[in-house]
Amino acid sequence: MESNDMVDRTSNGQSDSEASGYVALPRELTAENGAKKLLIGEFCEEIEVHNPEYCGCEGNICGNYNCSSIPETLQQKVIISWPVIKNIHKKIVEHFAT
């Protein structure tokens, strides 16, 4: 027989939400609940943009014989905007609210 100091071995001492894989989240992300400070600037993506140094003439017109080594496009890191982060969170809440 075990003592009165029983341990829940099914969850390894975790709370019910941790054991189930769920956590409590606010319905909305706001500055008041600290979400804006936590998340703004945290996520980014790379997009392809036109390289302003690219002329496409390969040195035939501009006289720059390094033109062939200048790429037409560049990868640019862009921070995900706060409204987009809020929309993603809203969709997650809608999905799991059932």
Secondary structure, DSSP 8 states (H G I E B T S, - for coil): ---S----TTTTT--HHHHHT-----SS--TTTTHHHHHTTT-EEEEEEE-TT--SSTTSSS--TTGGGS-SEEEEEEE--HHHHHHHHHHHHHHHT-
